[in-house]
Amino acid sequence: MASTISLETFPRRQQATVAAIDWTRLAVPEARRLRELGFDEGVSVEVLHRATLGAGPIACRIGRMTVALRRAVAASIRVAPLAG
C-alpha cells in the first residue's frame, strides 16, 4: 500500500482513501460522529477547503456529503492518495 498521511495535512482537491483511523485519539462523541458520517477504512475522501487560520476546521467530501472536521479529528485519520 502507498504511504499514508494525516487528513489534516493532505493536499486539497486530491482524492484519497481512508487507510486507518486512530479511534483512541478521539473522544467517544467524536468517534460516534465519524462513524455516523461514514468514515471508515476504504472510504474515499477529498479535502475541499481549510480555514485560513491554522486552528480552523477542514471541509471534506465523503461520498456526496461535505462535512467539516476539527483539525484534531482530521489528524487522527490516515489517508492514502489515489493513483492517477
C-alpha positions as CSV (number, residue, x, y, z in Angstrom):
1,M,0.0,0.0,0.0
2,A,1.2,3.6,-0.7
3,S,2.4,5.6,2.2
4,T,-0.2,7.4,4.3
5,I,-0.5,10.9,5.5
6,S,-2.9,12.5,8.0
7,L,-6.0,14.0,6.6
8,E,-5.1,17.2,8.4
9,T,-2.1,17.8,6.1
10,F,-3.3,16.1,2.9
11,P,-3.4,18.4,-0.1
12,R,-6.6,20.0,-1.3
13,R,-8.6,18.7,-4.3
14,Q,-7.0,15.3,-4.4
15,Q,-8.8,12.0,-3.9
16,A,-7.6,9.7,-1.2
17,T,-8.8,6.5,0.6
18,V,-9.0,6.3,4.4
19,A,-6.3,3.9,5.4
20,A,-6.8,4.0,9.1
21,I,-8.4,5.9,11.9
22,D,-6.8,6.1,15.4
23,W,-10.0,5.8,17.4
24,T,-8.1,6.0,20.7
25,R,-7.2,9.7,19.9
26,L,-10.9,10.6,19.7
27,A,-13.5,11.3,22.4
28,V,-16.4,8.9,22.3
29,P,-18.8,11.5,20.8
30,E,-16.3,12.4,18.1
31,A,-15.8,8.7,17.2
32,R,-19.5,8.2,17.1
33,R,-20.0,11.2,14.8
34,L,-17.3,9.9,12.4
35,R,-18.9,6.5,12.2
36,E,-22.3,8.0,11.6
37,L,-20.9,10.1,8.8
38,G,-19.5,7.0,7.2
39,F,-15.8,7.5,7.9
40,D,-14.1,4.0,7.9
41,E,-11.2,2.3,6.3
42,G,-11.5,2.1,2.5
43,V,-13.8,5.1,2.1
44,S,-13.0,7.8,-0.5
45,V,-12.3,11.3,0.9
46,E,-11.3,14.6,-0.5
47,V,-10.1,17.8,1.3
48,L,-12.1,20.7,-0.2
49,H,-11.1,23.7,2.0
50,R,-9.1,24.7,5.1
51,A,-9.8,27.7,7.2
52,T,-7.3,30.4,6.7
53,L,-6.3,30.4,10.4
54,G,-4.3,27.4,11.4
55,A,-6.7,26.2,14.0
56,G,-9.9,26.3,11.9
57,P,-11.9,23.4,10.5
58,I,-11.3,21.4,7.4
59,A,-14.1,20.8,4.9
60,C,-14.0,17.3,3.4
61,R,-16.1,15.4,0.9
62,I,-17.0,11.9,1.8
63,G,-19.3,10.3,-0.7
64,R,-21.8,13.0,-1.7
65,M,-21.6,14.8,1.6
66,T,-19.5,17.7,2.6
67,V,-18.5,17.7,6.3
68,A,-16.4,20.0,8.5
69,L,-13.9,18.3,10.8
70,R,-11.9,19.8,13.6
71,R,-8.1,19.6,12.9
72,A,-7.6,17.3,15.9
73,V,-10.1,14.9,14.4
74,A,-8.6,15.1,10.9
75,A,-5.2,14.4,12.4
76,S,-6.4,11.0,13.7
77,I,-7.4,9.9,10.2
78,R,-4.7,8.5,7.9
79,V,-5.3,8.5,4.2
80,A,-3.5,7.1,1.1
81,P,-3.6,9.1,-2.1
82,L,-5.3,7.5,-5.1
83,A,-3.0,6.8,-8.0
84,G,-3.6,8.9,-11.1
